[in-house]
Amino acid sequence: MTTLELSEIGTGFSDISLGSQSVFRAALEALSYPGRSVPLEVTFEAPKAAQASSSGLLLALLEPGSLLWLSPSLASTDAATWIVFHTDCKITQQQHEADFAWIKNWDELPLLENFALGTDEYPDHSTTCVIDLALPTRSSISTPSLTLTGPGIAHHSTIDLLSATSAQAEDFVRQWTQNHSCFPRGVDFFFATNTGLIGLPRTTRIDISG
């Protein structure tokens, strides 16, 4: 991580209690209704290197001593310094021991099986993954959408504009199918957009459409 002067680190929640509660509600709604884009109110100075929605989510969820794995292009940015300063979390290089993983983009998404999957007795001892989605480009607009089914979804839900290539989307669905089959073990996932959060709990099934 780079070292910043204290004055250069953006502020956290303007009101820690209210800010955390707002993010918790947004995260719970996102996981309860997979595929739904849930707005997240920004009451803090998000780091420049990451989406404000992912920054706010981790600001609320991380506790002192929590283990956070950062993808390579986040590890040396203001995002790493900011999140450690405000949460007192610990950065780990070991994906399998991470409580949370903050991933900058699709190119840096590791194999999901490399993260902590929990156990049958303690399925909550698994990694929660958060990936930043860039604004869609012309090339990404034509990539496949993800069709979701499962608990919290009446019929089906769709996630599009993932800013992923077809190959990346297909590889993610393949890995997610394996992750889903591990239930009750497995990772949970959040897509962080420029406006909010999209939740993907391990109970959700995914197919490629479009």
C-alpha positions in Angstrom: 0.0 0.0 0.0 1.1 3.5 -0.6 1.4 5.8 2.4 -0.7 9.0 2.3 -0.5 12.0 4.5 -3.4 12.0 7.0 -4.8 15.1 5.4 -5.0 13.3 2.0 -7.2 10.5 3.2 -10.9 11.1 2.5 -13.4 11.2 5.3 -15.5 8.2 6.4 -19.3 8.4 7.2 -20.4 11.8 8.3 -22.4 9.9 10.9 -21.0 6.5 11.6 -24.2 5.0 13.0 -26.6 6.3 10.4 -24.2 5.7 7.5 -23.6 2.1 8.5 -27.3 1.4 9.0 -28.1 2.9 5.6 -25.5 0.7 3.9 -26.6 -2.4 5.8 -30.1 -1.9 4.6 -29.0 -1.5 1.0 -26.8 -4.6 1.2 -29.6 -6.7 2.8 -32.0 -5.6 0.1 -29.5 -6.4 -2.6 -28.9 -9.9 -1.3 -32.7 -10.4 -0.6 -33.6 -9.5 -4.2 -30.7 -10.7 -6.4 -30.3 -8.7 -9.6 -32.0 -5.6 -8.3 -29.8 -2.5 -8.4 -30.1 -0.9 -5.0 -29.0 2.8 -4.6 -26.4 3.5 -2.0 -26.3 6.9 -0.4 -22.8 8.4 -0.3 -22.1 10.3 2.9 -18.3 10.0 2.8 -15.4 10.9 0.6 -14.8 7.8 -1.5 -11.3 7.0 -2.7 -10.6 7.9 -6.3 -9.4 4.4 -7.2 -12.7 2.6 -6.6 -16.5 2.9 -6.9 -18.2 4.8 -4.1 -20.7 1.9 -3.7 -18.0 -0.7 -3.1 -16.2 1.7 -0.8 -19.3 2.4 1.3 -20.2 -1.3 1.5 -16.8 -2.3 2.8 -16.7 0.7 5.1 -19.8 -0.6 6.8 -19.0 -4.3 6.8 -15.4 -4.4 7.7 -14.4 -4.6 11.4 -11.1 -4.2 13.2 -9.1 -7.3 12.4 -11.2 -8.4 9.4 -9.1 -9.8 6.6 -9.4 -8.1 3.3 -7.9 -9.3 0.0 -7.3 -6.6 -2.6 -6.8 -7.2 -6.3 -3.4 -6.1 -7.5 -4.4 -2.7 -9.0 -6.2 -1.7 -5.8 -3.4 -2.7 -3.4 -1.2 0.3 -4.2 -3.9 2.9 -4.3 -5.7 5.4 -2.1 -8.5 2.9 -1.7 -6.3 0.5 0.3 -5.0 3.3 2.6 -8.5 4.7 3.0 -10.2 1.4 4.0 -7.5 0.4 6.4 -7.5 3.8 8.1 -11.2 3.9 8.6 -11.9 0.2 9.5 -8.6 -1.0 11.0 -9.0 -4.1 8.9 -6.0 -6.2 8.0 -4.8 -6.8 4.4 -4.1 -10.4 3.5 -2.3 -11.8 0.5 -4.0 -15.2 1.0 -7.3 -15.4 -0.8 -8.5 -18.5 1.1 -8.3 -16.7 4.5 -10.0 -13.5 3.4 -13.3 -12.4 5.0 -13.8 -9.9 2.1 -12.3 -9.5 -1.3 -12.2 -6.1 -3.2 -11.7 -6.6 -6.9 -11.0 -3.8 -9.3 -12.2 -5.3 -12.5 -13.0 -8.5 -14.4 -9.3 -9.0 -15.4 -8.3 -9.3 -11.8 -11.1 -11.7 -10.6 -9.4 -14.8 -9.2 -11.0 -18.3 -9.3 -13.9 -18.3 -6.8 -12.8 -21.6 -5.5 -9.6 -20.0 -4.2 -11.5 -18.0 -1.6 -12.9 -19.2 1.7 -16.0 -21.3 1.1 -17.0 -21.9 4.7 -18.0 -25.3 6.0 -21.2 -27.2 6.3 -21.2 -26.3 10.0 -20.1 -22.7 9.6 -21.2 -21.6 6.0 -20.8 -18.0 7.1 -17.0 -18.4 7.4 -16.7 -17.6 3.7 -15.4 -14.7 1.6 -17.8 -12.0 0.5 -16.5 -10.7 -2.9 -17.1 -7.2 -4.2 -16.2 -6.3 -7.8 -16.2 -2.8 -9.2 -18.0 -2.5 -12.6 -16.8 0.2 -14.8 -19.2 2.4 -16.9 -20.2 0.4 -19.9 -18.4 1.1 -23.2 -19.7 0.5 -26.7 -18.0 -2.9 -26.8 -19.4 -4.0 -23.5 -23.0 -3.1 -24.2 -23.3 -6.1 -26.6 -21.9 -8.6 -24.1 -24.3 -11.3 -22.8 -26.6 -10.6 -19.9 -27.0 -12.8 -16.8 -30.4 -14.3 -16.1 -30.9 -15.1 -12.4 -33.3 -17.5 -10.8 -33.7 -18.6 -7.2 -34.8 -17.4 -3.8 -35.9 -13.7 -3.7 -36.7 -13.8 -7.5 -40.3 -14.2 -8.5 -39.6 -15.5 -12.0 -36.3 -14.3 -13.2 -34.1 -11.3 -13.0 -31.5 -9.9 -15.4 -28.2 -8.2 -15.0 -26.8 -6.5 -18.0 -24.2 -3.9 -18.8 -21.6 -5.8 -16.9 -18.7 -4.3 -18.8 -17.4 -7.8 -19.2 -16.3 -9.6 -22.4 -18.3 -12.6 -23.5 -15.4 -14.9 -22.4 -15.3 -13.3 -19.0 -19.1 -13.6 -18.5 -19.1 -17.2 -19.6 -16.2 -18.1 -17.3 -17.9 -16.4 -14.4 -21.1 -18.3 -15.0 -19.1 -21.6 -15.1 -17.4 -20.8 -11.8 -20.7 -19.6 -10.3 -22.4 -22.9 -11.2 -19.7 -24.7 -9.2 -20.0 -22.2 -6.4 -23.8 -22.7 -6.3 -23.4 -26.5 -6.2 -21.4 -26.2 -3.0 -24.4 -24.9 -1.0 -24.5 -24.2 2.0 -20.9 -23.4 1.4 -19.7 -20.9 -1.2 -19.0 -17.2 -1.6 -21.5 -14.4 -1.9 -21.0 -11.6 -4.4 -21.7 -7.9 -4.9 -21.5 -6.0 -8.1 -20.6 -2.4 -7.4 -21.8 0.1 -10.0 -21.5 3.9 -10.1 -25.0 4.2 -8.6 -25.4 1.3 -6.2 -25.1 -2.4 -5.4 -26.3 -5.6 -7.1 -26.3 -8.7 -4.8 -25.6 -12.2 -5.8 -26.0 -14.7 -2.9 -24.7 -18.3 -3.3 -28.3 -19.5 -3.5 -28.8 -17.9 -6.9 -28.6 -19.7 -10.2 -27.2 -18.0 -13.3 -27.6 -18.6 -17.0 -26.3 -16.5 -19.9 -28.8 -14.8 -22.1 -28.6 -12.4 -25.0 
